[in-house]
Amino acid sequence: MVSGETAVGQLAKAAGLSYSAVSQHLAILREAGLVESRRKGRHQLYRLEPGPLSEVHAWAGRYERFWRNRLGRLKRLVETTR
């Protein structure tokens, strides 16, 4: 698990992806406002910007009870039909 400011190389290693693939993903996440970056020497450091994700979490949370009930019913149905 990686936390805090992290260089692309560390993220690539942790994710098991190429440096190039991680850089491309980070560029998209930066454009979306989900990560911020800063240069430190030769390294570009990235960190999560949780604000936009908090909004998504709050929106999705409104549907949590609905899906929990539905999935609970589906589980019971599957268990009784075995």
Legacy VTK file of the C-alpha trace (Angstrom):
# vtk DataFile Version 3.0
C-alpha trace
ASCII
DATASET POLYDATA
POINTS 82 float
0.000 0.000 0.000
1.318 3.410 -0.946
0.291 6.563 0.910
1.185 10.217 0.960
3.198 11.833 -1.805
4.609 9.164 -4.058
6.821 9.074 -7.125
5.579 7.453 -10.326
8.172 4.686 -10.057
6.932 3.670 -6.606
3.332 3.664 -7.818
4.268 1.567 -10.857
6.065 -0.976 -8.692
3.192 -1.194 -6.190
0.614 -1.589 -8.967
2.670 -4.014 -11.046
2.336 -1.748 -14.084
4.829 -0.057 -16.355
6.061 3.446 -15.600
4.467 4.621 -18.852
1.053 3.127 -18.020
1.029 4.704 -14.562
2.097 8.080 -15.987
-0.770 7.980 -18.474
-3.283 7.116 -15.752
-1.955 9.865 -13.497
-2.248 12.435 -16.290
-5.948 11.602 -16.642
-6.491 11.653 -12.880
-4.710 15.034 -12.669
-6.940 16.468 -15.407
-9.978 15.220 -13.474
-8.721 16.916 -10.306
-8.319 13.616 -8.431
-4.553 13.881 -7.907
-2.122 16.759 -7.570
1.550 16.712 -8.441
4.706 18.617 -7.692
8.289 18.301 -8.819
11.008 17.461 -6.305
14.378 17.281 -7.992
14.140 14.760 -10.801
10.956 13.194 -9.418
7.338 14.072 -10.000
5.440 13.369 -6.768
1.713 12.683 -6.752
-0.861 12.755 -3.997
-4.572 12.048 -3.857
-6.952 15.012 -3.852
-9.888 13.568 -1.872
-12.386 16.412 -2.381
-13.934 15.194 -5.651
-13.986 11.615 -4.358
-15.884 12.757 -1.269
-18.607 14.110 -3.528
-18.853 10.779 -5.385
-18.931 8.888 -2.085
-21.751 11.080 -0.767
-23.757 10.626 -3.985
-23.246 6.848 -4.067
-24.057 6.588 -0.367
-27.638 7.555 -1.089
-28.051 4.246 -2.907
-26.261 2.069 -0.361
-29.349 1.022 1.609
-31.247 0.231 -1.609
-28.497 -2.029 -2.942
-27.783 -3.625 0.428
-31.441 -4.719 0.654
-31.507 -5.968 -2.942
-28.233 -7.858 -2.647
-29.334 -9.355 0.675
-32.510 -10.654 -0.956
-30.538 -12.025 -3.908
-28.168 -13.821 -1.545
-31.063 -15.444 0.336
-32.690 -16.476 -2.947
-29.493 -18.078 -4.221
-28.953 -19.897 -0.919
-32.500 -21.311 -0.876
-32.367 -22.514 -4.485
-29.161 -24.533 -4.041
LINES 1 83
82 0 1 2 3 4 5 6 7 8 9 10 11 12 13 14 15 16 17 18 19 20 21 22 23 24 25 26 27 28 29 30 31 32 33 34 35 36 37 38 39 40 41 42 43 44 45 46 47 48 49 50 51 52 53 54 55 56 57 58 59 60 61 62 63 64 65 66 67 68 69 70 71 72 73 74 75 76 77 78 79 80 81
